[in-house]
Structures are given as structure tokens and as C-alpha cells.
Amino acid sequence: MMHSYEAEIDVEGHVRLLEPVRLHGPCRAVVTVLGPLGSEKIASDAMASSPDWRRFVGIMKESPHFNGDPVSIQKAMRDEWG
């Protein structure tokens, strides 16, 4: 299974992960360079204030669009595409 982790790479090529990573042994990694830091415009103040994804957990739990069985909702959304 692949996982993505946010990181910064300095001019000497040193990679600094911005979140803790727990691995169970040596792993292979592929680095995708997105561009220079500061080149992207942050769309919202929420994104700028905290790079932590956990702030989004549970944010849509009261949404009327996601009431019901998760599998049925996923199937209905998938069926809309095809």
C-alpha cells in the first residue's frame, strides 16, 4: 500500500518530513517535487493555519449528503460517473 507524506527538500537534497512516520522496516520511496516553496497560493486561511490533515476529521459528519450506509453511498456516487 502506498502512503503520501508531506516533506520539504533543501537545496542540498536533504529531505525533511513534516509529520512523524512509523515504518516496520526499510521501505522504498519515490519523491515527487511539486515546485519551489511559496510558489503555490493557499486557497483558504484554514489550510494556511495548520498543515495537519487531522483538522478535517469528522467535519462532514452532520452533512445530509452522507447519512445512511457508507457502502450504498459510495456505490451511488460511483454509479453517477459511469
BELQUITA-V555712 format. One record per residue. N is the residue number from 1. RES is the residue in one small letter. PHI is phi in degrees with one decimal (999 if undefined). PSI is psi in whole degrees, -180 to 180 (none if undefined). OMEGA is omega as a letter, one per 30 degrees, with the letter a starting at -180 (NA if undefined). Layout:
n=N res=RES phi=PHI psi=PSI omega=OMEGA
n=N res=RES phi=PHI psi=PSI omega=OMEGA
This chain:
n=1 res=m phi=999 psi=141 omega=l
n=2 res=m phi=-98.1 psi=145 omega=l
n=3 res=h phi=-129.8 psi=151 omega=l
n=4 res=s phi=-111.9 psi=139 omega=l
n=5 res=y phi=-131.3 psi=137 omega=l
n=6 res=e phi=-79.5 psi=139 omega=a
n=7 res=a phi=-148.9 psi=164 omega=l
n=8 res=e phi=-119.7 psi=144 omega=l
n=9 res=i phi=-119.2 psi=126 omega=a
n=10 res=d phi=-83.4 psi=176 omega=a
n=11 res=v phi=-64.6 psi=-19 omega=l
n=12 res=e phi=-89.8 psi=-2 omega=l
n=13 res=g phi=91.8 psi=7 omega=l
n=14 res=h phi=-76.3 psi=131 omega=a
n=15 res=v phi=-98.4 psi=130 omega=l
n=16 res=r phi=-121.7 psi=114 omega=l
n=17 res=l phi=-72.0 psi=140 omega=a
n=18 res=l phi=-93.9 psi=3 omega=l
n=19 res=e phi=-147.0 psi=154 omega=l
n=20 res=p phi=-67.8 psi=145 omega=a
n=21 res=v phi=-127.1 psi=130 omega=l
n=22 res=r phi=-110.5 psi=118 omega=l
n=23 res=l phi=-116.8 psi=152 omega=a
n=24 res=h phi=-100.6 psi=18 omega=a
n=25 res=g phi=153.7 psi=-177 omega=l
n=26 res=p phi=-60.7 psi=142 omega=a
n=27 res=c phi=-134.7 psi=152 omega=l
n=28 res=r phi=-86.7 psi=144 omega=l
n=29 res=a phi=-138.0 psi=150 omega=l
n=30 res=v phi=-121.8 psi=130 omega=a
n=31 res=v phi=-104.6 psi=127 omega=l
n=32 res=t phi=-110.4 psi=119 omega=l
n=33 res=v phi=-86.6 psi=122 omega=a
n=34 res=l phi=-89.0 psi=-21 omega=a
n=35 res=g phi=138.9 psi=177 omega=a
n=36 res=p phi=-65.0 psi=148 omega=l
n=37 res=l phi=-61.7 psi=139 omega=l
n=38 res=g phi=87.1 psi=-5 omega=a
n=39 res=s phi=-79.9 psi=-21 omega=l
n=40 res=e phi=-94.8 psi=143 omega=l
n=41 res=k phi=-90.7 psi=125 omega=l
n=42 res=i phi=-76.1 psi=126 omega=a
n=43 res=a phi=-76.8 psi=-31 omega=a
n=44 res=s phi=-133.2 psi=155 omega=l
n=45 res=d phi=-65.1 psi=-31 omega=l
n=46 res=a phi=-63.1 psi=-42 omega=l
n=47 res=m phi=-66.8 psi=-38 omega=a
n=48 res=a phi=-70.7 psi=-31 omega=a
n=49 res=s phi=-76.7 psi=-28 omega=a
n=50 res=s phi=-153.0 psi=119 omega=l
n=51 res=p phi=-80.3 psi=4 omega=a
n=52 res=d phi=-81.9 psi=121 omega=a
n=53 res=w phi=-64.7 psi=-22 omega=a
n=54 res=r phi=-63.7 psi=-18 omega=l
n=55 res=r phi=-66.5 psi=-16 omega=a
n=56 res=f phi=-90.3 psi=-11 omega=a
n=57 res=v phi=-61.8 psi=125 omega=l
n=58 res=g phi=78.1 psi=3 omega=a
n=59 res=i phi=-66.1 psi=-26 omega=a
n=60 res=m phi=-108.1 psi=14 omega=a
n=61 res=k phi=-63.2 psi=-26 omega=l
n=62 res=e phi=-94.0 psi=2 omega=a
n=63 res=s phi=-67.2 psi=133 omega=l
n=64 res=p phi=-68.3 psi=-15 omega=a
n=65 res=h phi=-78.3 psi=-15 omega=a
n=66 res=f phi=-119.4 psi=23 omega=l
n=67 res=n phi=-79.8 psi=144 omega=l
n=68 res=g phi=110.0 psi=-169 omega=a
n=69 res=d phi=-71.3 psi=122 omega=a
n=70 res=p phi=-58.0 psi=-37 omega=a
n=71 res=v phi=-66.6 psi=-42 omega=l
n=72 res=s phi=-65.0 psi=-41 omega=l
n=73 res=i phi=-63.1 psi=-45 omega=a
n=74 res=q phi=-62.3 psi=-43 omega=l
n=75 res=k phi=-62.7 psi=-43 omega=l
n=76 res=a phi=-62.9 psi=-42 omega=l
n=77 res=m phi=-65.2 psi=-41 omega=a
n=78 res=r phi=-65.4 psi=-40 omega=a
n=79 res=d phi=-65.5 psi=-28 omega=l
n=80 res=e phi=-62.9 psi=-31 omega=a
n=81 res=w phi=-75.4 psi=-29 omega=a
n=82 res=g phi=-108.3 psi=none omega=NA
